[in-house]
Amino acid sequence: MELTCRAGAENSELAQIPVSIFHNAEFLHTITLTGADSEWKTYTVDIQQPILQKHTHFKFVFSQSGMEIKEFRIIMTSSLEERIQQALSVPGGQI
């Protein structure tokens, strides 16, 4: 998963702007910007559990205002079939 964001112009340089990211009610990661982070920056968060459902839920919890989000993308880095094949190719490998 990739999230591109920056601090808004109205923030003090000393401000801390956190956002916690959850996937299907499971905590994934917290990203914290400072007020000085005024350039767009992309953060990558690895989703360990495969997304198997037709519908999935991402929740962003902002502790305070002041963050601008430009883009949120989910990128498939490997398929479940590839993971199974990798596990079975290792001697004694299990799924």
Buried (B, 14 or more C-beta within 10 A) or exposed (E): BEBBBBBBEEBEEEBBBEBBBBBBEEEBBEBEBBBEBBEEBEBEEEBEEEBEEEEEEBEBEEEEEBBBEEEEEEEEEEEEEEEEEEEEEEEEEEE
